[in-house]
Amino acid sequence: GNRFDWAVTLKGTAKNKKPGFERRRSGLRIDRVLDAKVQGVDLKDPSQTLALLAIGYEPGSDPDGVEGHVTLTFSGGAAIRLTVECLEVEMKDLGGAWKAKRTPVHPDYNSN
């Protein structure tokens, strides 16, 4: 996916310390998935774009267990709920950044 780099916006670029807007190609890997449920995602449309808003985790019912549920919440009401054997997640940037014209629109931050 494409990730908006909030750190650059909030701290400024390394060259001039002025806020800049950048995006980066990033990968998100979630391992040990046992089941997946999808809501509001057209799995037959490969051109569909989803804006990931949040990633949540809920432990399973066994207080001594490590299993649980990871929920990916997207704009427009779409969501993916994963049943996981244990929580094993990695997010990694996959290349350089490019300039963005504006920030994403979120309730707590005004877009330019």
N, C-alpha and C positions, 0 to 999 in steps of 0.2 A: 504494500500500500504506500501511499504518499503521506508523510507525517509533517505537520507544521511544526517548526522548531521554535517553541515558545522561549527556550533559553536565550536564543539570539535576539529575539524581540525584546525580552525583558532586560537583558544585560548589554545589548548593543553588539556590533560586530567587533572583531579583534582589531581591525585597522583604525577605526575612528570612534568607537564607543557610542555611536549613535544607534538608536534602534533600527533594526533591519528586519525584513520579512523573508524567511527562507523556508523551503520545503526540502524534504529528503525522502528518498525511496527507502522503505523499511520493511522488514519481515517480522512476522509474529508467529512463533511456533508454540503450540500447546501439545505436549506429549501425554501419553497414557490415557487417551480418551476412550471411554467404553461405549458411549452413546451420544447422539446429537439430536436435538429438536430445533426446528427452524420455524420462525414466524415472520411473515411479511417480506420474505426473500424469494424472488422468482429464480429457482435453481435452473430453469431452462433458458434464462437470459444472461449470456456471458458478458454482455455489455453493461449490465446494471452496475451503477456506482453506489457504494454504501459509505456513509460517513460515520465512523466509529466514534461514539461519544463516551463510552465508559466500559470498563471491564470489572466485573464483580465476582466475588467468591463466597460461597456458602458451604460450610462444612456439612458433612453427612450426618445422619441421625446417631451413629455410634460415637460416643464421646471419646473413645480410645482409638478410633479409626482415623485414617488419613484421606479417605475418599470424600468427594463433595461435588459441587456444581460450579462451573464457571459460566457466567452469562456475559455475552458480548451484546451491548445495547447500541443500536444505530439510530440515526435520525429517521424520522418518518414512521416510527413505531416498529421497525424491524428488530429482531433479536435472534441470537443463536444461544441455546443453552446446552452446555456440554457436561455430561457426567464423567468425572475423572477418577481414576484409581488413586491418584495423589496429585498435588499441585506441582507441576513442572512446566514452567513457562519461560520463554526467552524472546526478547525483542532486540533486533539488531539493525543498525543502519547499514545499507547495502551500496553505498557509493556517496559521491559528492552532493553538495546542496545546490539548489538553484533559487533564484530570486522569485518571490511571490509578490503579487500586487497588493494584497491585503490580508488581514488576519481572518481566521474563521469567525463566524458570528456565534457567540455564546452569551447567555443571559448576564454573566458576570463581567463581560469585557465588551467594550464598544468597538465595532469594526471601523476601519478607515475607508 
